Amino acid sequence: MATTYELIGERLKEARERAGLTQELAARSTGLVREQLSYYENGRREIDLVCLKKLADLYGYTVSFFLNEEPEQAGDELALAFRAEEIAEENLETMAWAQRFTRNLAELDRLLAGESER
């Protein structure tokens, strides 16, 4: 059975690959070095919540996707379409902001839909 760190690592790798990012680009845009991100993805190191939040924002997932025993349903993640080879590194911060904004908007929509059902 995989450890918690291994499960988080598997999800980190999957999310990064779905976002079309290399380890190098993802690491640099979040203030990590590539080797550190590799250790996280392989479950060899404990990841702190701040790093996990930065990566989750960049990849378009909630932190709970990486932490829950049972991940969110497929399709719950939000992803912006882009080609990693065409995006400048300085635009990754804007991308992460857009991912957070879209995710928060979707959550607000779900909450408001629940309010209207009452």
C-alpha positions in Angstrom: 0.0 0.0 0.0 1.3 3.5 -0.9 2.2 5.9 1.8 0.4 9.3 2.1 3.5 11.0 0.6 3.5 8.5 -2.3 -0.2 9.2 -3.0 0.3 12.9 -2.9 3.3 12.5 -5.2 1.4 10.5 -7.7 -1.4 13.1 -7.8 1.2 15.9 -8.1 2.8 14.2 -11.1 -0.5 13.5 -12.8 -1.7 17.1 -12.3 1.6 18.5 -13.6 1.5 16.3 -16.7 -2.1 17.2 -17.3 -1.1 20.8 -17.2 1.5 20.1 -19.8 4.4 21.4 -17.6 7.9 20.1 -17.2 9.2 19.6 -13.7 11.7 22.4 -14.3 9.1 24.9 -15.4 6.6 24.0 -12.6 9.4 24.1 -10.0 10.8 27.5 -11.1 7.4 29.1 -11.2 6.7 28.0 -7.6 10.1 28.8 -6.2 11.3 25.2 -6.0 14.2 23.5 -7.6 13.5 20.6 -10.0 15.0 18.0 -7.7 12.8 19.1 -4.8 9.7 18.7 -7.0 10.9 15.3 -8.1 11.3 14.2 -4.5 7.7 15.3 -3.8 6.4 13.5 -6.9 8.2 10.3 -5.9 6.9 10.5 -2.3 10.4 10.7 -0.9 9.9 14.0 0.9 7.2 15.6 2.9 5.6 18.6 1.2 4.5 21.6 3.2 1.1 23.1 2.8 2.4 26.3 1.3 4.3 24.5 -1.5 1.3 22.2 -2.1 -1.0 25.2 -2.4 1.2 26.9 -4.9 1.4 23.7 -7.0 -2.4 23.1 -6.7 -3.0 26.7 -7.9 -0.7 26.3 -10.8 -2.2 23.0 -11.9 -5.8 24.1 -11.4 -6.7 21.7 -8.5 -7.8 22.2 -4.9 -5.4 21.2 -2.1 -7.9 18.6 -1.0 -7.5 16.8 -4.3 -3.9 15.9 -3.2 -4.7 15.2 0.4 -8.0 13.2 0.4 -7.9 9.4 0.5 -10.5 9.4 -2.2 -9.7 12.1 -4.7 -12.4 14.4 -6.2 -14.4 13.0 -9.1 -12.6 13.2 -12.4 -13.6 16.5 -14.1 -13.7 18.4 -10.8 -10.4 19.9 -11.6 -10.3 23.1 -13.6 -7.7 23.5 -16.3 -6.9 26.3 -18.6 -5.8 25.1 -22.0 -2.3 26.2 -23.1 0.8 24.8 -24.7 3.7 24.7 -22.2 6.2 25.3 -25.0 4.5 28.5 -26.0 4.0 30.0 -22.6 6.6 32.3 -21.1 7.7 31.5 -17.5 6.6 35.0 -16.3 3.0 34.2 -17.4 2.7 31.2 -15.1 1.8 33.4 -12.1 -1.0 34.9 -14.1 -2.1 31.4 -15.1 -2.1 30.3 -11.4 -4.2 33.3 -10.5 -6.7 32.5 -13.3 -6.9 28.9 -12.1 -7.7 30.1 -8.6 -10.2 32.6 -9.8 -12.0 30.0 -12.0 -12.0 27.5 -9.2 -13.4 30.0 -6.7 -16.1 31.1 -9.2 -17.2 27.5 -9.7 -17.3 27.0 -5.9 -19.4 30.2 -5.5 -21.7 28.9 -8.2 -22.2 25.6 -6.3 -22.8 27.4 -3.1 -25.4 29.7 -4.6 -27.1 26.8 -6.3 -27.4 25.2 -2.9 -28.9 28.4 -1.5 -31.6 28.5 -4.2 -32.7 25.0 -3.4 -33.7 25.9 0.1 
